Amino acid sequence: MRVIRKYANRRLYDTQQSRYVTLEDLRRLIIEEEPFRVEDAKSGEDLTRTILLSIIIEQEQADSEAEVFSNDLLAQLIRVYDMSSPLPLSRYLEQGTQLMLEQQKRMQSQWKNAIRHSPIEFMRELAEENMRFWQNTLNQPTQTDDDDKSDKGS
């Protein structure tokens, strides 16, 4: 597991690559499913959760069209914390999100297969195959060229 150290000056240091990183770098690690742990450089305290929340905040602020958390949803989440016996929301959200991501990957794969087998794609593949055939044919010496070379050599 990659260890990222957070210093008092708020800089993040990737101990594996020996370089400073940004929240965007950590976001890419998450997308690539590269596990990491963020720890305080002095105390060794695990700060991963805080950094993950910071990445979410940055994402939410960066592109208003890509917002995941509406104001209503955020207010409801805050209310869950105030319940006398909070719901097992974390597990539910984790499982629901995992299911959604798996279904999205499956749909993308099926869509790629559907496009791959479309008539247009079939025609494109056929045209490419024909081009390769004619390129190979035109680049090969003809039978008469071979005969002329053997006649000249005699």
CYANA upper distance limits for C-alpha pairs under 8 A (distance plus 0.5 A):
  1 MET  CA     34 GLU  CA      8.48
  1 MET  CA     35 PRO  CA      6.07
  1 MET  CA     36 PHE  CA      5.80
  1 MET  CA     37 ARG  CA      7.55
  2 ARG  CA     14 ASP  CA      8.02
  2 ARG  CA     15 THR  CA      7.82
  2 ARG  CA     16 GLN  CA      6.77
  2 ARG  CA     34 GLU  CA      8.42
  2 ARG  CA     35 PRO  CA      6.88
  2 ARG  CA     36 PHE  CA      4.92
  2 ARG  CA     37 ARG  CA      6.79
  3 VAL  CA     14 ASP  CA      6.84
  3 VAL  CA     15 THR  CA      6.35
  3 VAL  CA     16 GLN  CA      7.47
  3 VAL  CA     36 PHE  CA      6.16
  3 VAL  CA     37 ARG  CA      5.54
  3 VAL  CA     38 VAL  CA      6.52
  3 VAL  CA     39 GLU  CA      7.81
  4 ILE  CA     12 LEU  CA      6.82
  4 ILE  CA     13 TYR  CA      5.87
  4 ILE  CA     14 ASP  CA      5.08
  4 ILE  CA     15 THR  CA      6.49
  4 ILE  CA     36 PHE  CA      7.48
  4 ILE  CA     37 ARG  CA      6.48
  4 ILE  CA     38 VAL  CA      5.09
  4 ILE  CA     39 GLU  CA      6.77
  5 ARG  CA     12 LEU  CA      6.07
  5 ARG  CA     13 TYR  CA      5.52
  5 ARG  CA     14 ASP  CA      7.06
  5 ARG  CA     15 THR  CA      7.70
  5 ARG  CA     38 VAL  CA      6.19
  5 ARG  CA     39 GLU  CA      5.56
  5 ARG  CA     40 ASP  CA      6.26
  5 ARG  CA     41 ALA  CA      5.65
  6 LYS  CA     10 ARG  CA      6.66
  6 LYS  CA     11 ARG  CA      6.24
  6 LYS  CA     12 LEU  CA      5.07
  6 LYS  CA     13 TYR  CA      6.89
  6 LYS  CA     38 VAL  CA      7.24
  6 LYS  CA     39 GLU  CA      6.50
  6 LYS  CA     40 ASP  CA      5.48
  6 LYS  CA     41 ALA  CA      5.94
  7 TYR  CA     11 ARG  CA      5.94
  7 TYR  CA     12 LEU  CA      6.96
  7 TYR  CA     13 TYR  CA      8.35
  7 TYR  CA     40 ASP  CA      6.95
  7 TYR  CA     41 ALA  CA      5.87
  7 TYR  CA     42 LYS  CA      8.11
  8 ALA  CA     41 ALA  CA      8.38
 11 ARG  CA     20 TYR  CA      7.47
 11 ARG  CA     21 VAL  CA      8.11
 11 ARG  CA     22 THR  CA      8.33
 12 LEU  CA     20 TYR  CA      6.09
 12 LEU  CA     21 VAL  CA      6.00
 12 LEU  CA     22 THR  CA      7.13
 13 TYR  CA     18 SER  CA      7.55
 13 TYR  CA     19 ARG  CA      6.21
 13 TYR  CA     20 TYR  CA      4.77
 13 TYR  CA     21 VAL  CA      6.34
 14 ASP  CA     18 SER  CA      6.11
 14 ASP  CA     19 ARG  CA      5.99
 14 ASP  CA     20 TYR  CA      6.43
 14 ASP  CA     21 VAL  CA      6.87
 15 THR  CA     19 ARG  CA      7.59
 21 VAL  CA     25 ASP  CA      6.36
 21 VAL  CA     26 LEU  CA      7.84
 22 THR  CA     26 LEU  CA      7.04
 23 LEU  CA     27 ARG  CA      6.61
 23 LEU  CA     51 ILE  CA      8.32
 23 LEU  CA     54 SER  CA      8.37
 23 LEU  CA     55 ILE  CA      6.58
 24 GLU  CA     28 ARG  CA      6.83
 24 GLU  CA     55 ILE  CA      8.11
 25 ASP  CA     29 LEU  CA      6.98
 26 LEU  CA     30 ILE  CA      6.84
 27 ARG  CA     31 ILE  CA      6.83
 27 ARG  CA     55 ILE  CA      7.30
 28 ARG  CA     32 GLU  CA      6.61
 29 LEU  CA     33 GLU  CA      6.54
 29 LEU  CA     34 GLU  CA      5.52
 29 LEU  CA     35 PRO  CA      7.84
 29 LEU  CA     36 PHE  CA      8.48
 30 ILE  CA     34 GLU  CA      6.32
 30 ILE  CA     35 PRO  CA      7.66
 37 ARG  CA     46 ASP  CA      7.60
 37 ARG  CA     47 LEU  CA      8.13
 37 ARG  CA     48 THR  CA      6.07
 38 VAL  CA     46 ASP  CA      6.47
 38 VAL  CA     47 LEU  CA      5.68
 38 VAL  CA     48 THR  CA      5.08
 38 VAL  CA     51 ILE  CA      7.89
 39 GLU  CA     43 SER  CA      8.45
 39 GLU  CA     44 GLY  CA      5.66
 39 GLU  CA     45 GLU  CA      5.79
 39 GLU  CA     46 ASP  CA      5.05
 39 GLU  CA     47 LEU  CA      5.64
 39 GLU  CA     48 THR  CA      7.35
 40 ASP  CA     44 GLY  CA      5.27
 40 ASP  CA     45 GLU  CA      5.69
 40 ASP  CA     46 ASP  CA      7.13
 40 ASP  CA     47 LEU  CA      7.04
 47 LEU  CA     51 ILE  CA      6.82
 48 THR  CA     52 LEU  CA      6.60
 49 ARG  CA     53 LEU  CA      6.71
 50 THR  CA     54 SER  CA      6.75
 51 ILE  CA     55 ILE  CA      6.75
 52 LEU  CA     56 ILE  CA      6.86
 53 LEU  CA     57 ILE  CA      6.71
 54 SER  CA     58 GLU  CA      6.62
 55 ILE  CA     59 GLN  CA      6.65
 56 ILE  CA     60 GLU  CA      6.59
 57 ILE  CA     61 GLN  CA      6.69
 58 GLU  CA     62 ALA  CA      6.44
 59 GLN  CA     63 ASP  CA      7.25
 59 GLN  CA     66 ALA  CA      8.46
 59 GLN  CA     67 GLU  CA      8.29
 60 GLU  CA     64 SER  CA      7.17
 60 GLU  CA     66 ALA  CA      7.50
 60 GLU  CA     67 GLU  CA      5.76
 60 GLU  CA     68 VAL  CA      7.58
 60 GLU  CA     69 PHE  CA      8.09
 61 GLN  CA     67 GLU  CA      8.47
 63 ASP  CA     67 GLU  CA      7.33
 69 PHE  CA     73 LEU  CA      6.41
 69 PHE  CA     74 LEU  CA      6.71
 70 SER  CA     74 LEU  CA      6.76
 71 ASN  CA     75 ALA  CA      6.65
 72 ASP  CA     76 GLN  CA      6.71
 73 LEU  CA     77 LEU  CA      6.71
 74 LEU  CA     78 ILE  CA      6.80
 75 ALA  CA     79 ARG  CA      6.84
 76 GLN  CA     80 VAL  CA      6.90
 77 LEU  CA     81 TYR  CA      7.34
 78 ILE  CA     82 ASP  CA      7.40
 79 ARG  CA     83 MET  CA      7.14
 80 VAL  CA     86 PRO  CA      6.33
 80 VAL  CA     87 LEU  CA      7.48
 81 TYR  CA     86 PRO  CA      6.81
 82 ASP  CA     86 PRO  CA      7.94
 88 PRO  CA     92 TYR  CA      7.07
 89 LEU  CA     93 LEU  CA      6.47
 90 SER  CA     94 GLU  CA      6.58
 91 ARG  CA     95 GLN  CA      6.62
 92 TYR  CA     96 GLY  CA      6.45
 93 LEU  CA     97 THR  CA      6.34
 94 GLU  CA     98 GLN  CA      6.55
 95 GLN  CA     99 LEU  CA      6.61
 96 GLY  CA    100 MET  CA      6.66
 97 THR  CA    101 LEU  CA      6.66
 98 GLN  CA    102 GLU  CA      6.66
 99 LEU  CA    103 GLN  CA      6.63
100 MET  CA    104 GLN  CA      6.61
101 LEU  CA    105 LYS  CA      6.72
102 GLU  CA    106 ARG  CA      6.69
103 GLN  CA    107 MET  CA      6.59
104 GLN  CA    108 GLN  CA      6.64
105 LYS  CA    109 SER  CA      6.66
106 ARG  CA    110 GLN  CA      6.66
107 MET  CA    111 TRP  CA      6.48
108 GLN  CA    112 LYS  CA      6.65
109 SER  CA    113 ASN  CA      6.77
110 GLN  CA    114 ALA  CA      6.58
111 TRP  CA    115 ILE  CA      6.63
112 LYS  CA    116 ARG  CA      6.46
113 ASN  CA    117 HIS  CA      6.75
114 ALA  CA    118 SER  CA      6.72
115 ILE  CA    121 GLU  CA      7.33
116 ARG  CA    121 GLU  CA      6.19
116 ARG  CA    122 PHE  CA      7.88
117 HIS  CA    121 GLU  CA      6.77
117 HIS  CA    122 PHE  CA      6.77
118 SER  CA    122 PHE  CA      6.64
119 PRO  CA    123 MET  CA      6.63
120 ILE  CA    124 ARG  CA      6.70
121 GLU  CA    125 GLU  CA      6.65
122 PHE  CA    126 LEU  CA      6.61
123 MET  CA    127 ALA  CA      6.53
124 ARG  CA    128 GLU  CA      6.70
125 GLU  CA    129 GLU  CA      6.64
126 LEU  CA    130 ASN  CA      6.67
127 ALA  CA    131 MET  CA      6.65
128 GLU  CA    132 ARG  CA      6.74
129 GLU  CA    133 PHE  CA      6.72
130 ASN  CA    134 TRP  CA      6.71
131 MET  CA    135 GLN  CA      6.49
132 ARG  CA    136 ASN  CA      6.52
133 PHE  CA    137 THR  CA      6.53
134 TRP  CA    138 LEU  CA      6.44
135 GLN  CA    139 ASN  CA      6.56
136 ASN  CA    140 GLN  CA      6.73
141 PRO  CA    145 ASP  CA      6.58
141 PRO  CA    146 ASP  CA      7.34
142 THR  CA    146 ASP  CA      7.01
143 GLN  CA    147 ASP  CA      6.79
144 THR  CA    148 ASP  CA      6.53
145 ASP  CA    149 LYS  CA      6.75
146 ASP  CA    150 SER  CA      6.83
147 ASP  CA    151 ASP  CA      6.64
148 ASP  CA    152 LYS  CA      6.67
149 LYS  CA    153 GLY  CA      6.71
150 SER  CA    154 SER  CA      6.98
